[in-house]
């Protein structure tokens, strides 16, 4: 396998990845992510050297993307103080 540089950035729980193949989106936390990109949809999880990655069917792509934007939007509104949570 050749060398590569991983380009991407986080917006709350959403990660946007850039590669030679195209743009990918994922949502989740450290240790568990669900994403979609040019190579299909996937779920990825693991910690400390032991990881699991499973490809999902193509019908999940738009649902994952929609979930990522909804969760990211809510996270942004909470962080900016527009929405407050009183416990």
Backbone as CSV, one residue per row, in Angstrom:
resi,resn,N_x,N_y,N_z,CA_x,CA_y,CA_z,C_x,C_y,C_z
1,UNK,0.855,-1.181,0.000,0.000,0.000,0.000,0.895,1.235,0.000
2,UNK,0.567,2.191,-0.825,1.350,3.407,-0.917,1.031,4.386,0.198
3,UNK,1.802,5.434,0.270,1.575,6.484,1.256,0.375,7.333,0.858
4,UNK,-0.319,7.867,1.845,-1.428,8.762,1.574,-1.584,9.752,2.714
5,UNK,-2.232,10.853,2.431,-2.509,11.878,3.432,-4.015,11.939,3.607
6,UNK,-4.453,11.817,4.845,-5.872,11.870,5.134,-6.262,13.314,5.421
7,UNK,-7.177,13.828,4.648,-7.654,15.200,4.818,-9.090,15.153,5.296
8,UNK,-9.390,15.909,6.324,-10.752,15.972,6.818,-10.840,16.901,8.013
9,UNK,-12.068,17.207,8.386,-12.264,18.036,9.566,-13.591,17.688,10.219
10,UNK,-13.716,18.043,11.481,-14.907,17.759,12.263,-15.746,19.010,12.445
11,UNK,-17.061,18.822,12.403,-18.027,19.851,12.769,-18.935,19.182,13.786
12,UNK,-18.594,19.315,15.044,-19.335,18.592,16.073,-19.132,17.098,15.874
13,UNK,-20.208,16.326,15.882,-20.074,14.881,15.702,-19.941,14.455,14.233
14,UNK,-19.993,15.419,13.309,-19.887,15.114,11.882,-18.443,15.254,11.437
15,UNK,-17.962,14.280,10.673,-16.629,14.361,10.083,-16.795,14.385,8.572
16,UNK,-16.094,15.317,7.919,-16.086,15.414,6.468,-14.681,15.051,6.000
17,UNK,-14.590,14.039,5.144,-13.312,13.530,4.663,-13.154,13.811,3.173
18,UNK,-11.952,14.189,2.788,-11.631,14.441,1.391,-10.562,13.450,0.952
19,UNK,-10.776,12.828,-0.195,-9.792,11.899,-0.736,-9.768,12.013,-2.255
20,UNK,-8.886,11.255,-2.868,-8.813,11.236,-4.318,-10.111,10.695,-4.922
21,UNK,-10.771,9.794,-4.193,-12.011,9.189,-4.692,-13.206,10.126,-4.617
22,UNK,-13.196,11.060,-3.658,-14.314,11.982,-3.496,-14.484,12.426,-2.055
23,UNK,-15.681,12.913,-1.733,-15.990,13.427,-0.401,-16.817,12.395,0.355
24,UNK,-16.509,12.222,1.642,-17.260,11.315,2.490,-17.721,12.016,3.754
25,UNK,-18.813,11.540,4.324,-19.367,12.088,5.559,-19.543,10.957,6.558
26,UNK,-19.296,11.241,7.821,-19.577,10.264,8.856,-20.072,10.982,10.103
27,UNK,-20.785,10.245,10.936,-21.319,10.785,12.171,-21.047,9.770,13.273
28,UNK,-20.730,10.277,14.466,-20.470,9.403,15.598,-19.482,10.027,16.548
29,UNK,-18.922,9.183,17.378,-17.938,9.612,18.358,-16.677,8.795,18.175
30,UNK,-15.675,9.111,18.968,-14.442,8.336,18.920,-14.787,6.904,19.327
31,UNK,-14.471,5.964,18.478,-14.752,4.569,18.771,-15.922,3.988,18.011
32,UNK,-16.842,4.827,17.498,-17.978,4.317,16.734,-18.458,5.376,15.757
33,UNK,-18.386,5.062,14.467,-18.825,5.986,13.429,-19.628,5.245,12.373
34,UNK,-20.586,5.944,11.794,-21.366,5.447,10.664,-21.184,6.475,9.558
35,UNK,-20.869,6.021,8.359,-20.567,6.988,7.313,-20.946,6.542,5.921
36,UNK,-20.824,7.493,5.024,-21.066,7.251,3.607,-20.030,8.030,2.805
37,UNK,-19.663,7.488,1.670,-18.667,8.149,0.836,-18.621,7.526,-0.532
38,UNK,-17.591,7.845,-1.298,-17.504,7.355,-2.670,-17.340,5.836,-2.762
39,UNK,-16.875,5.199,-1.703,-16.692,3.749,-1.715,-17.830,3.013,-1.014
40,UNK,-18.931,3.699,-0.731,-20.089,3.048,-0.130,-20.353,3.506,1.294
41,UNK,-21.278,2.822,1.950,-21.693,3.133,3.309,-21.071,2.124,4.268
42,UNK,-20.795,2.537,5.487,-20.085,1.658,6.404,-20.392,2.007,7.855
43,UNK,-20.085,1.065,8.728,-20.055,1.296,10.163,-18.660,0.886,10.618
44,UNK,-18.068,1.696,11.463,-16.681,1.481,11.875,-16.582,1.702,13.375
45,UNK,-15.979,0.774,14.081,-15.833,0.927,15.521,-14.599,0.215,16.029
46,UNK,-14.192,0.589,17.229,-13.055,-0.074,17.849,-12.228,0.869,18.693
47,UNK,-11.328,0.301,19.447,-10.436,1.063,20.311,-9.132,0.298,20.501
48,UNK,-8.093,1.013,20.736,-6.786,0.490,21.141,-6.278,-0.638,20.248
49,UNK,-6.358,-0.444,18.938,-5.777,-1.391,18.001,-6.711,-2.462,17.474
50,UNK,-7.873,-2.666,18.076,-8.826,-3.661,17.607,-10.027,-2.937,17.008
51,UNK,-10.216,-3.079,15.694,-11.248,-2.334,14.982,-12.117,-3.271,14.157
52,UNK,-13.332,-2.812,13.880,-14.277,-3.550,13.049,-14.878,-2.580,12.039
53,UNK,-14.944,-3.005,10.795,-15.550,-2.186,9.749,-16.443,-3.078,8.912
54,UNK,-17.676,-2.644,8.712,-18.652,-3.419,7.955,-19.300,-2.514,6.920
55,UNK,-19.352,-2.966,5.679,-20.041,-2.217,4.625,-21.538,-2.406,4.778
56,UNK,-22.286,-1.341,4.551,-23.737,-1.393,4.623,-24.311,-1.321,3.217
57,UNK,-25.557,-1.661,3.063,-26.215,-1.588,1.757,-26.298,-0.150,1.258
58,UNK,-26.468,0.014,-0.031,-26.486,1.348,-0.625,-27.714,2.159,-0.225
59,UNK,-28.800,1.517,0.223,-30.005,2.263,0.590,-29.807,3.122,1.842
60,UNK,-28.751,2.891,2.600,-28.524,3.639,3.844,-27.799,4.955,3.627
61,UNK,-27.294,5.227,2.447,-26.481,6.420,2.204,-27.177,7.729,2.522
62,UNK,-28.360,7.948,1.986,-29.067,9.206,2.227,-29.536,9.316,3.668
63,UNK,-29.911,8.209,4.286,-30.346,8.245,5.689,-29.183,8.650,6.594
64,UNK,-27.999,8.132,6.319,-26.819,8.473,7.115,-26.461,9.941,6.936
65,UNK,-26.498,10.414,5.708,-26.189,11.814,5.433,-27.194,12.738,6.115
66,UNK,-28.476,12.413,6.032,-29.507,13.213,6.684,-29.324,13.212,8.198
67,UNK,-29.060,12.053,8.779,-28.825,11.966,10.222,-27.618,12.797,10.633
68,UNK,-26.558,12.765,9.835,-25.358,13.533,10.152,-25.654,15.028,10.195
69,UNK,-26.424,15.530,9.230,-26.732,16.959,9.220,-27.693,17.360,10.331
70,UNK,-28.644,16.508,10.666,-29.570,16.820,11.761,-28.828,16.861,13.086
71,UNK,-28.024,15.837,13.364,-27.278,15.790,14.624,-26.269,16.931,14.691
72,UNK,-25.579,17.191,13.591,-24.619,18.297,13.552,-25.289,19.644,13.761
73,UNK,-26.470,19.851,13.163,-27.208,21.102,13.343,-27.648,21.311,14.778
74,UNK,-28.153,20.252,15.404,-28.559,20.350,16.811,-27.351,20.658,17.689
75,UNK,-26.239,19.961,17.440,-25.020,20.196,18.218,-24.557,21.647,18.068
76,UNK,-24.600,22.173,16.848,-24.192,23.555,16.602,-25.104,24.527,17.348
77,UNK,-26.412,24.304,17.307,-27.357,25.195,17.996,-27.159,25.171,19.509
78,UNK,-26.854,24.021,20.065,-26.591,23.930,21.505,-25.295,24.655,21.852
79,UNK,-24.242,24.424,21.062,-22.950,25.060,21.328,-23.003,26.577,21.177
80,UNK,-23.808,27.080,20.252,-23.884,28.525,20.039,-24.830,29.213,21.031
81,UNK,-25.548,28.440,21.821,-26.425,29.009,22.833,-27.827,29.330,22.338
82,UNK,-28.136,29.006,21.103,-29.476,29.260,20.567,-30.487,28.336,21.236
83,UNK,-30.089,27.097,21.482,-30.912,26.138,22.213,-30.232,25.873,23.543
84,UNK,-30.992,25.906,24.622,-30.432,25.603,25.940,-31.147,24.376,26.517
85,UNK,-30.412,23.619,27.261,-30.954,22.417,27.903,-30.875,22.618,29.404
86,UNK,-32.005,22.594,30.062,-32.053,22.746,31.523,-32.354,21.399,32.144
87,UNK,-31.408,20.892,32.919,-31.605,19.616,33.593,-31.868,19.811,35.061
